[in-house]
Amino acid sequence: MVWKKNKNKDSGGFFIEESSLKPMETLKNLSNNSDYWKAKKEGHAYISDERKTKFAFPKFSEILNQKFFEYLAEQFSLDHEGPHGYHHWLRVLYNGRLLCGQNTANIKVVELFSLLHDSKRVNGQSDPEHGERAAIFAETIRGTWFTVTDKEMQMLQDACILHSEGLRDKDVTLQTCWDADRLDDCRTGVDPDSSLLSDDLAKQELIILEAHQRVLNQAFK
């Protein structure tokens, strides 16, 4: 697994181990490239110079843990080597946490969405009801594996139910969930549809390119 427990005994946080990411080719012909790699090495999302001091990549999760992740992986009915298994979930998680470092989205909802949205698929191709099943499943494990407010639960269920509908939403949390998922679309041979990404993300060539590179290099696999 690519999750490692925090060595600090006083913390229950978990994080994605950096060494689980396979090396990516050096990005060329892009502005601020040196700043980008410096930020990546320090564990931060790529953001413009004037915003670097304001946002930081959230290294530790406050809501996810190893046992929860393993529980979700074990109940999944499809092959994890397929396009909708936990390799995909973890890249969506990584994408979502990067995006949450740049906006005001509810990171608990985004993290839960990343691991739950495809967790109840029964078909690797057409499965139009998998989002609704994920939303129902989330309610059954609420209070056992995670705790959220009623408002957060509603957002999580909405995000799961609608994530395959080709929608955009003004709510930053819903849109961040869907953006994080769509950034991994190229795993199926389809580039992310920029018209469905948030206006701010659609302009961030480096983040989109890095997400593409994670798929090409089979990050988290």
N, C-alpha and C positions, 0 to 999 in steps of 0.2 A: 504494500500500500504506500501511497505517497504522503500520508499524513503522519506527523510525528508529534508526540506530546511535548509540551513546553517543559524544559528541564527545571524551571523554577517551581518548586513544590507549592508555593503560595498561589500559583495561578492555575486555573482550569482550562486555559486557552489552548487552542490547537491551531496549527498553521500548515500551509503547504510547503513542503521542503523544497528549497530552491534547486537542489541537485537533481530533483525529479524532472526538471525541464531539460530536454536535450538541447545541445548548442544550436544556435541559429546563425545563418550566414550574416556577415556584416551588412547592414543596410547602407546602400550607396545613393549618392546624389540627393540627399535629403538635408534640409536645413536643420540646424541645431542638433546634428547627429551626435556630437561629443557630449552635449548636455543630456541627450536621451539615454545614452549608455551609462553615463554617470548616475543618472536618476535610477535606472534599472538596477545597477549594482548596489545602490543604497536602499533598494526595496521600495522605491516610490513609483507612482504612475508617471507617465510623461505628461507634463503640463508646461505651460509657458512660464518664462522666468518670473513674471510678476506674481504668479500664483504658487510658486514652489514652496513658499513658507507657510501657506495657508492649508494645503491639503497634503496628506501623506497616505501611502498605501496601508490599509488596515491589516497588519500581519497576522494578528490573532483573532479567532472567531469567538464571540461571546455566546453563541447559540448552538454551534455544531461541535460534535466530538467524534472520536474514533468509533465507539460502539454504535452510535446512531448511524454513522456512515456504513458500517458493516451490516447493520440490520437492514438498511434500505437496499444494499447491494445483494444481500442473500435472498430477499423476497422478490427480486426482479425476475420475471418469467422468461425473458429473452437472453440471448448471448451477449455478454458484456463486450465482446470483441466487435459487435455490430455498431452501427452509427448512433444508437440511442442508449448505450450502456454508460457505466460510471466514468469512463474516460471522457465522454462528452460532458457529463455532469460536472466534473472537476474543472474542465476548461470554461464552462459557463460560470462556475463559481469564481474562478480566477478573473474572468472578464468582468463579472458583476462587481467584485470587490475593487477592481481598478476604477470602474466607472463611479462607484460610490465615493471614491476619494476625490471626485471632481464635482459632485452635485449634492443635493440634499435628500436623496432617496433613503428610504428606511432599509438599512443594511441587513437587519434581521429577516425582513421579508425577502429581500433579494437572495440571501444565502439559502433560505429554505426553499425558495422557488428553484434554485439551481439544482438541488438534489432531488426534488420531488416532481418537477414538471413532466418528466418522461418515465417516472418510476413505475407507472402502472400500464405501460404499453403491453399489448398482447400481439402486436404485429409490427414488424419493422418497416412496413411500407405505409399503406393507408390504414389509419386507425383514428378516425375523427372524434371519437369519444374519450381518448386517453387523457386529455386535459381535465375533463369532468371527473373521471375516475380518480385522478391524482388529487383533485380538490376534495373529494369525499374521503379518500384515504387520509389526507392531511388532518381532517377533522377527527378521525378515529384515533389518531396517535397524538393529538394535541393534549397536553397535560401529562403525557407519559414520556415522550421524547423531547418535547419543547414546550415553552410557555410564551404565549403572545396575547396581546389585547384583542378584543373583539374586532376593532378596526383593522388591526394588522392581519387578523385571520381573514377578514373579508377581502383585503387587498391580495393576500396570498392566493386565495381561491379564485378570485377574478383573474389574476395573472396566469394561473394554471389553466383555467377553463378557456381563456381567449388567446393563449400564446401561439396557436397555429392558425389563427383567423386572418392574418395579414393586416392587423390593425395598428394604429398609433393612438396614443392617449396623452392628454395634457398632464395627467398625474405622473410626476417624476419617478415614483417607485414602480408603477406598472411599466412605464416605458423603459426603465433601466433593466427590469427583468427581461423584457423582450429584446432589448438591444444586446444584452449579454448572450442570449441564446442565438440571435441572428448573426453575431460575430463568428459563430462556429458553423455557419451554414456551409462553408466550403468543404466540410468533411464529406458532404454528399455530392460534391462537384458543382455546387451552385454558389456564386459569389453573393455576399449580403446585398440585399436590395437597399440602396442608399435612401430611397424615397420612404422607406419604413423605419429608418433609424432616426433618432432624435436629431434636431437641427444642429446641435452642438457637436454631437459625435460624428455626423456625416462629414464634417470639416476636418476631422482629426485623422489624417492619412496614416500617421505612424501607429496609432492604436489599432486601426483596422488591419494594417499590414502585419503588425506583430501577432494579432489574433490568427491571421492566415498562416503565418509561419509556425505557430504552435500546432496547427492542424497538420501541416506538411511534415513537421518533425515528430509527429505523434507524441506530443507532450502528454504526460501522465499515463503513458502506455508502457 
